[in-house]
Amino acid sequence: MENPHGSALSGRENDGKLSNTNVLVYPSGASFPAVAEEEAGVTYSDPVDNARVPLIKLEDNLWTHLSPNFTVGSFVGKVGRDYQYARISVDLVRTIQAIQERAQAPLFIVSGYRPPAVNELIKGADQSPHIAGRAADFKISGIEPLEVAALALDEMGPHVGIGLGAGTIHIELRDSLKSWVYTGAKLSHEEFSAWVQERTKRASL
């Protein structure tokens, strides 16, 4: 498998630029006070992207909608049972919602935010943007991963890192286009890279 996370991300969003009241506002209108890094502690550190996406509190918020189809729990999964805080990019929520609407089929997030310890436990990449709250692995009911990748590229254009898996795709917010494949994908890295380049050109026309 290609190593897609060799360096810290740079992205197109302004998650770190909050209002004067230090509140994150999601597409649903739900708002969350940003939690100070000092309050949360090293357990929730972000060595990948220097805490660009602020932490929010999970307590009693797992069922709060961040967009019409997705809740806080959608983006944290099992992490919500054992951890108090999470990083969930506003732009990522907006993007996932838009892909869901393009697909017109249920989208399921397999992996969203991961605290560093969780990422290490599952042997995620050291610089995984999941730690920064700017990546998601997901699948869409009844749609093959390559078709899901097409929907993501049509929505995001070149501002994405995208990985093709056997049953899921991975997206991460980036300034520049990057692609790779995971074990079991139907295309080789070279084939997928060429396909991504062509699809991105088509989406920009």
Secondary structure, 3 states (H helix, E strand, C coil): CCCCCCCCCCCCCCCCCCCCCCEEECCCCCEEECECHHHHCHHHCCCCCCCCCCEEECCCCCCCECCCCCEHHHHHCCHHHHCCEEECCHHHHHHHHHHHHHHCCCEEEEECCCCHHHHHHCCCCCCCCCCCCCEEEEEECCCCHHHHHHHHHHHHCCCEEEEECCCCEEEEECCCCEEEECCCCCCCHHHHHHHHHHHHHHHHC
